Each structure stands twice: as C-alpha cells, then as structure tokens.
Amino acid sequence: MINSTYTIFNNELSLYLKSLGLFIVLMLGFKIFNSVILKKLSHIVNKTKISFDDALIDIVNSIKPSFYIYLSFYLSTKMLNFPFFLDKILDIILLIWIVTQVMVAVQILINYFAAKVINTDDPGEKAAIDLLTKAIKFALWVVAILFILSNLNVNITSFVAGLGIGGVAIAFAIQNILSDLFGSFAIYFDKPFVVGDYIVFGDQKGTVEKIGIKTTRLRSLFGEEIVVSNKDLTSSIVQNFRKMKERRVVFNFGVTYDTPTEKLREIPQIIKKIIEEFEIARLDRVHFKKFSDFSLDFEVSYYLSTPDYNKYMDVQQEINLKIMDVFNEKKIEFAFPTQTIYSKQ
C-alpha cells in the first residue's frame, strides 16, 4: 500500500492525488462546456437574426484546448506548495495567456464593428477601414505588452517616456504623411465625394477615379490624370457637381442696336418657347439686361433637372441652334463689335 503521507518536494502524496483529481475534474468540465454547451449555444445563435452574438461565439471558439489544459493545471497546482520562483513562472505564463486571449477577443470585436461600418463595395473604403483597424490593434497590443511588463515589476516609466519622445520626433518627421493619412480617413468617413463624382477645387477640376491613402486621383475633361494630396483636398473648398439635384445655367447674347422695339419685346417669349420644348429644362427668367457698346444684351437663366455635364452641353447646343433659326426667320440680327467712322467732306 502506498503511504499517502509520503512527501515529495514538500508536498504529501495525498495532495498530489487531490491535485490530479481536481485537474481531471476541471478538464472534464471544460470538455463538457466546449463540446456540449457551446455547441448548443452555437445552434441557438445560428437561428437568431442578431449578428453580435455570432461575434461572442467566435470569441469563445478562439479559446483553444491548450488554454483549458493549462488553466486546469494552474488551478490544480494551487493546493500544492511550490518554490516562489516556480509559482511566479506559472503566474507569468497564465498572465501572458490571459492577456493574449483578451486581445484576440478585442480584435474579433474590432473586426465585427469594422464590418458594420463598411456598407459599400468600395475597395478604397475597405482599405481605409482595414488600415484604421490595424492601427487600433497595434496600439492595443502596445498597451497589453506594457501591462504585462508592469506586472513583471519592470519599470516602464522611462520606457513610456522614451516612447513619447520618440513618437513626437517621428510625428514631426512624417507629419505630411500623417496629414494625408488623416485626410483620407476624413474623405472615407465624411464622404464629401466618392469615386465617379465630378468635383472642382481651386483651379483644378475632374472626375474622381481613385481615393488612396495619401492621394486622390482625378481625370480632367482633357483626359490627363490629376494627382492631389488628401491634405490639400480636405483643407480646400470642394464643389461636388454630382450631388446637384439640378443645374442652373446662365447665358447671354446681344442683338444689334437697330432691332425694333417690338422685336425686343418678342425675344423673351421666343426664348421661353424654345426652352419649354425640353422636358428636363425649366425656365427661370429672360431679361433685356443692358446697353453695351456694340449690342443690346439679354440674359437667360434656366434649370436642368440633371447634373450631367454632357447632357447640359447637348441641351445648350440645341437651344443655341434653335435661337439662331428663329432669329434668322424673324430677321433679328446678332450683334458683333463694329465701328462707324464719319469723315468730313
């Protein structure tokens, strides 16, 4: 018969047996939880319409059997008397493992909320969200490592101060890159424009083709590519013509001074009739505006129910041609710069 009072490393044999029994019980408990309860929960979650509980299940599934084995071993050894350094090693391993598991859980939640933010198939937006989530994860890992070092009685004050000074130096060195990076975040989240929009800022204009991390690329009406830093875009006044519900058009023309008054009065009605022929056009006003040096000037204002620039040019072209046809028919002459020279005989 084995003597239960037999001592090994300052622990009676009976304690080892109790510790082994507790280890087996804990392992069975974790096994039941993992294979029975968790499977039932997963089955229930799959039937719900809420996606957040799926993330919680993913968190639980991320805990590997090796963690359960070590946790069971750690708890079962607490009834034994081990040397201080050995207890400390076991504590450190458990701390690192728990912090790692917490970080994995946090990353799963970050990915879940990032997926909720992305509601389009825009690859640029996905890239920005991915970059932002990676930056958050990196910062959290730094905090986790500092937490572990602090619990290992490592003096992290000077280390954190060094990180702060180094961070400031790096920030000054790459401030332009960071400005463009944060500019890209502002564009992706605030959405002043998206790919396909026709925008004007400063003396540049074009259709947005790509929104990158550092620059945005436009295609001008002449065909060349315009590359603009995101910092410049977010710090400028941007006109987005894609978001116009309707386009206001103003144009002028002049007729000669010898045009009879009755024909001058007739011109607004002529213009009104021409513009009303277009379903997408709505006349605002037509006025005899002023007396110029060589002409009697009229100003026309109308609205188009489309922001499309090409469509606007098509309509304006037809309006111009119809005006010329009617004016030729009614003998109304367009003005052009002329000079009359009188000579004394």
C-alpha positions in Angstrom: 0.0 0.0 0.0 1.2 3.5 -0.9 1.9 5.7 2.0 -0.2 8.9 1.4 1.9 10.8 3.8 5.0 10.3 1.7 6.5 13.7 0.9 7.8 14.8 -2.5 9.1 18.4 -2.8 7.4 19.5 0.4 4.0 18.1 -0.7 2.4 14.9 0.7 1.4 12.3 -1.9 -2.2 12.8 -0.9 -2.0 16.4 -2.1 -0.7 15.3 -5.4 -3.5 12.9 -5.7 -6.1 15.6 -4.8 -4.4 18.0 -7.3 -4.6 15.3 -10.0 -8.2 14.7 -9.2 -9.0 18.4 -9.4 -7.1 18.6 -12.8 -9.2 15.7 -14.2 -12.5 17.3 -12.9 -11.6 20.7 -14.4 -10.6 19.1 -17.7 -13.9 17.2 -17.8 -15.8 20.4 -17.0 -14.1 22.4 -19.7 -14.6 19.5 -22.1 -18.3 19.4 -21.4 -18.6 23.2 -21.8 -16.7 23.1 -25.1 -18.4 20.1 -26.7 -21.9 20.2 -25.3 -23.0 23.6 -24.0 -21.0 25.6 -26.6 -22.4 23.6 -29.5 -26.0 24.1 -28.2 -25.3 27.9 -27.9 -23.9 27.9 -31.4 -27.1 26.2 -32.7 -29.3 28.7 -31.0 -27.2 31.7 -32.2 -27.4 30.5 -35.8 -31.2 30.8 -35.6 -31.1 34.5 -34.4 -31.0 37.5 -36.7 -28.6 39.3 -34.4 -25.0 39.2 -35.7 -23.4 40.3 -32.5 -23.9 37.0 -30.7 -22.0 35.4 -33.6 -19.0 37.5 -32.6 -19.4 36.3 -29.0 -19.4 32.7 -30.1 -16.3 33.4 -32.2 -14.6 34.8 -29.1 -15.4 31.6 -27.1 -14.3 29.4 -30.0 -11.0 31.3 -30.2 -10.0 29.7 -26.8 -8.0 26.7 -27.7 -8.0 23.3 -25.8 -4.3 24.1 -24.8 -5.6 27.1 -22.7 -8.1 24.9 -20.9 -5.4 22.3 -20.2 -3.0 24.9 -18.8 -5.8 26.7 -16.8 -6.8 23.3 -15.3 -3.2 22.6 -14.5 -2.7 26.0 -12.9 -5.7 25.8 -10.7 -5.0 22.3 -9.6 -1.4 23.2 -8.6 -2.6 26.0 -6.3 -3.2 23.4 -3.5 0.5 22.4 -3.7 3.5 24.1 -2.2 6.0 25.1 -4.8 9.0 27.3 -4.6 8.4 31.0 -5.1 10.2 31.3 -8.4 8.1 28.3 -9.8 4.9 29.9 -8.7 6.0 33.1 -10.3 6.7 31.4 -13.6 3.3 29.8 -13.6 1.7 33.1 -12.8 3.5 34.8 -15.6 2.6 32.2 -18.1 -1.1 32.5 -17.1 -1.0 36.3 -17.3 0.5 36.3 -20.8 -2.0 33.7 -21.9 -5.0 35.6 -20.5 -3.8 38.9 -21.9 -3.4 37.2 -25.3 -6.9 35.7 -25.2 -8.3 39.1 -24.2 -6.5 40.7 -27.2 -7.9 38.1 -29.5 -11.4 38.8 -28.2 -10.9 42.5 -28.7 -9.7 42.0 -32.2 -12.7 39.9 -33.0 -15.0 42.7 -31.7 -13.0 45.3 -33.7 -13.4 43.3 -36.9 -17.1 42.9 -36.2 -17.7 46.7 -35.8 -15.4 47.4 -38.7 -17.5 45.2 -40.9 -20.6 47.1 -39.7 -19.0 50.4 -40.7 -18.2 49.2 -44.2 -21.5 49.2 -46.1 -20.3 49.5 -49.6 -18.1 47.6 -52.1 -15.7 50.5 -52.4 -12.2 49.0 -52.2 -10.8 52.3 -51.1 -13.1 52.5 -48.2 -12.3 48.9 -47.2 -8.6 49.7 -47.4 -9.0 52.7 -45.1 -11.1 50.8 -42.6 -8.5 48.0 -42.7 -5.7 50.4 -42.0 -7.5 52.1 -39.2 -8.3 48.7 -37.5 -4.7 47.6 -37.8 -3.6 50.9 -36.2 -6.0 50.3 -33.3 -4.9 46.7 -32.9 -1.3 47.8 -32.8 -1.9 50.4 -30.2 -3.9 47.9 -28.0 -1.0 45.3 -28.3 1.4 48.0 -27.1 -0.8 48.7 -24.1 -1.1 44.9 -23.5 2.7 44.4 -23.6 3.2 47.4 -21.2 0.6 45.8 -18.9 2.5 42.5 -18.8 5.8 44.3 -18.2 4.3 46.3 -15.4 3.0 43.1 -13.7 6.5 41.6 -14.1 7.8 44.5 -11.9 9.6 46.1 -14.8 9.9 49.8 -14.5 8.1 51.0 -17.6 8.1 54.7 -16.7 11.3 55.5 -18.6 10.3 53.2 -21.4 7.0 55.0 -21.8 8.7 58.4 -21.7 11.1 57.2 -24.4 8.2 56.1 -26.5 6.6 59.6 -26.0 9.7 61.4 -27.1 10.3 59.1 -30.0 6.7 59.4 -31.0 6.9 63.2 -31.1 10.1 63.0 -33.2 8.6 60.6 -35.6 5.4 62.6 -35.8 7.4 65.7 -36.8 9.3 63.7 -39.4 6.2 62.3 -41.0 3.7 65.0 -40.3 2.9 65.5 -44.0 2.3 61.8 -44.5 0.1 61.7 -41.4 -1.8 64.7 -42.6 -2.6 62.9 -45.9 -3.5 59.8 -44.0 -6.0 61.5 -41.7 -7.2 63.4 -44.8 -8.0 60.1 -46.4 -9.9 59.0 -43.3 -11.9 62.2 -43.4 -12.8 61.6 -47.0 -13.8 58.0 -46.5 -15.9 58.7 -43.4 -17.4 62.1 -44.1 -17.8 61.4 -47.9 -17.6 64.9 -49.4 -17.2 63.0 -52.6 -16.9 59.4 -53.9 -15.4 57.7 -56.9 -17.3 58.9 -60.0 -18.1 62.4 -58.7 -17.1 65.4 -60.8 -15.5 67.9 -58.4 -13.9 71.4 -58.6 -11.4 72.8 -56.1 -9.2 75.8 -56.6 -8.2 75.8 -60.3 -8.5 72.0 -60.7 -11.5 70.0 -61.8 -12.2 66.5 -62.9 -13.9 63.2 -62.2 -12.7 61.2 -59.1 -11.1 57.9 -60.2 -9.4 56.7 -57.1 -9.2 57.7 -53.4 -5.9 56.5 -52.0 -4.3 56.6 -48.6 -2.1 59.6 -49.5 -3.5 61.0 -52.7 -6.7 61.3 -54.7 -6.6 60.9 -58.5 -8.9 62.8 -60.8 -9.5 62.6 -64.6 -9.8 66.0 -66.2 -12.1 66.8 -69.1 -9.0 67.0 -71.3 -8.0 63.4 -70.3 -5.0 63.9 -68.2 -4.7 62.5 -64.7 -4.6 64.9 -61.8 -3.0 63.7 -58.5 -3.9 65.7 -55.4 -2.8 65.1 -51.8 -5.7 64.3 -49.5 -4.5 67.1 -47.1 -5.0 69.7 -49.8 -8.4 68.3 -50.7 -9.7 68.3 -47.1 -8.4 71.8 -46.5 -10.0 73.3 -49.6 -13.5 74.3 -50.6 -14.7 71.4 -52.9 -17.6 71.8 -55.3 -19.3 68.4 -55.9 -21.4 68.6 -59.1 -22.6 65.0 -58.8 -24.7 65.9 -55.8 -26.5 68.7 -57.6 -30.2 68.0 -57.9 -30.4 70.4 -60.8 -28.0 72.5 -62.7 -28.5 76.3 -63.1 -27.5 77.7 -66.5 -27.0 81.4 -67.3 -26.0 82.6 -70.8 -26.0 85.9 -72.6 -26.4 87.1 -76.2 -26.7 90.5 -77.8 -28.7 91.9 -80.8 -27.9 95.0 -82.9 -29.0 98.5 -81.9 -31.2 98.8 -85.0 -33.5 96.0 -83.7 -37.1 97.4 -83.5 -38.6 97.7 -80.0 -41.4 95.3 -80.8 -38.9 92.6 -81.7 -37.0 93.3 -78.5 -40.2 92.7 -76.6 -40.8 89.5 -78.5 -37.4 88.0 -77.7 -38.2 86.8 -74.1 -41.3 84.9 -75.5 -39.1 83.3 -78.2 -36.6 82.1 -75.6 -39.3 80.8 -73.3 -40.9 78.8 -76.1 -37.6 77.3 -77.1 -36.6 76.2 -73.6 -40.0 74.8 -72.8 -39.5 72.3 -75.6 -37.0 70.4 -73.4 -38.6 68.2 -70.7 -35.5 68.4 -68.5 -35.3 72.2 -68.7 -37.2 74.8 -66.6 -37.0 78.5 -67.5 -36.1 80.9 -64.7 -36.1 84.3 -66.4 -35.2 86.2 -69.6 -34.4 89.9 -69.4 -33.1 92.7 -71.6 -30.2 93.3 -69.4 -28.2 96.3 -70.5 -27.0 98.6 -73.3 -23.4 97.5 -74.2 -21.0 99.3 -76.6 -22.0 97.3 -79.6 -25.1 95.4 -78.6 -28.4 95.2 -76.7 -27.7 92.4 -74.2 -30.1 89.8 -73.0 -29.5 87.4 -70.1 -31.2 84.0 -69.9 -31.4 81.8 -66.8 -32.8 78.3 -66.7 -32.5 75.0 -64.8 -31.7 71.5 -65.9 -33.0 68.5 -63.9 -29.8 66.7 -64.3 -26.2 67.3 -63.1 -24.7 65.6 -66.1 -22.3 68.0 -67.8 -22.5 66.3 -71.2 -26.3 66.4 -71.1 -26.2 70.1 -70.2 -23.9 70.8 -73.2 -26.3 68.9 -75.5 -29.3 70.9 -74.4 -27.4 74.2 -74.6 -26.3 73.5 -78.1 -29.8 72.7 -79.2 -31.1 75.9 -77.6 -28.4 78.0 -79.3 -29.2 76.4 -82.7 -32.9 77.0 -82.3 -32.4 80.6 -81.3 -30.3 81.2 -84.4 -33.1 79.5 -86.6 -35.8 81.7 -85.1 -33.8 84.9 -85.2 -32.9 84.3 -88.9 -36.6 83.7 -89.6 -37.7 86.9 -87.8 -34.8 89.0 -89.2 -33.3 89.6 -85.8 -29.5 90.1 -86.1 -26.9 89.2 -83.5 -24.5 91.9 -82.6 -20.8 91.9 -83.1 -18.2 94.6 -82.4 -18.4 97.3 -85.1 -17.2 100.8 -85.5 -18.7 103.6 -87.6 -16.3 106.2 -88.9 -17.6 109.6 -90.0 -15.4 111.6 -92.3 -15.9 115.2 -93.1 -16.0 116.0 -96.8 
